[in-house]
Amino acid sequence: MRRREERKLGDLELQILNVLWERGPATVREVLEALRVEPRPVYTTVLTMMRLMHEKGILDRRERGRAHVYQARLRELRVKRGLLRDLIDSAFRGSAEAVLVRLLEDEKLSPEELARVKKLMAEQERGGSHECARVCRRRLGLLGAGGDMAAGRAGRVGLGL
């Protein structure tokens, strides 16, 4: 069983962390103005939440004049990996492949995003035998039924994968 180091974060806590990760250290007012949630919380709600997050050890706080400046103590990548793992475990029964397939079927990827996904899949395949990368390639039409590149779309349009 995985060791749980991350705490469960509420929606507003995660939104506050996203602002701090993006902007760096900020006051409550600056965080409030940068929040992209509806309905927009009031100042005192954000202030209380950030004080509680400081008490829990999620945020650092220092004084700047009369204002407090907050900074995230948690690493963005670690938190987001934990959230994604929780989603995979709970909603997709532990299958990362199912998440990738769902994203590829439901989301419209830009050409840049699609190129990045293809590059990551190629790197995964070079690192070992990963059925997930193979399934994603098949879903994208990059492999033929036999699993060979030449029979897939990549062979016809020269995607270089």
C-alpha positions, 0 to 999 in steps of 0.5 A: 500500500502506498504511503500517504504523505499528501493531505487531501486538499479542498477545492479552494486550497488547491485554487490558492496553491495554483495561484501561488505556484503560478505567481510566486509569493503573494498577499491575500488581496493578490491571490483573491484577484488572481483566483479563477473560481465562480462564485468568487469568494470574498476577501475574508474567506480567502484570508481565513483559508490562507491562515488555516493553510499556514497553520497546517504547514501548506503555506509559509507566511512573512510580513511585508509592511502591514500585509502578510505575504504567503508562499506555497510550501508544497511542491506543485509536481508532487501535489499534482502527481498525488491528485492524479494518482488518486483520480486514477485509483478511484475513478479508473480502477488504477488504470492509467491507460483508461485515463489516457484513452478517455482524454484522447477520446474526449478532448480536442488536442491542439497540434502542439499537444498532440505532438507532445503526447506522441513524443512522450509515448515514444519515450515510454516505448524506448524505456521499456514495453509499455502497453499503455503507449501502444494502446494510445498509439492505436487509438490515435491511428498511429499503429496498424492492427498488427502493431506496426508503424507502417500500417498506421497513419504515421507511416502514411503522413510521415509523423516520424514516430 
